[in-house]
């Protein structure tokens, strides 16, 4: 049986307690490899967390040199969503319950035999988090699917009702006064309707073997890139063919690239890369624009959400739907004032039948994931 690795941040200033905790962890008979990093006080712990170090769990003493009360839990919780197990010298149950109310997952008193309870508590907390995360993902996917279905029906109705009157306005005899204004507004309305129709008609992909680099080059040939923006392409050679709907994936790349260009109002660099990653082909589109605010990052794939003055908020939801229908996913990383990277991951399938199976299997999982990073 392969060993599971668990990385721990142990926040403790007492050397004896550190040794006891490590002895309990490293003496464990379970197939688990523990990696333990220590922080002697709260300030050092926060530095570890801000350095994007990946921990599975935090063991936190609440009696530290620079923070010696129950509020320590609240400070750490504000800095991270990593599960916290509090280690307290107090044997009063109220301390432990107060810690849980402030965001701790569990607590242990130091008079407990750690060799008996520490590993058991860690395993329980991590398993609870895994189940909780799966439930949140499933619930979010259910809400998203219901929302998309409702908005799709609404989009089709709205588009149908508005298309004909706008066509009449567009083709009516011209009146010199205000005709340009009317024409511009009609064109904007038609763009909104086109987006609504595209969103409501995301058909099942017609899969054919394609070369992803050809699809990327075809997409970039359609882009109108301002002179102040430099286009760089790093396309890996000899990538295997991938079964996809060329028109749909071109639309995905085009929508993302247009957003990237619009984000670089003062110029910058648009970088498109392709590479093979185990069982999928990744296409990344990176801009050096303003980035996406953390509070907006989780919303960018929600239908009708847009930070643009004239945006419909349907471009990225359409991308997510199309990629999901291919059995793939979109990952987003963004740094404020640094830029944003969208990574489109499409599975490699030897046959159309295999690709359909992948797509069906992926429908229960979220097709998008986001990562917000500070400066």
Order of alpha helices (4+ residues) and beta strands (2+ residues): beta-alpha-beta-alpha-beta-alpha-beta-alpha-beta-alpha-alpha-beta-alpha-beta-beta-alpha-beta-beta-alpha-alpha-beta-beta-alpha-beta
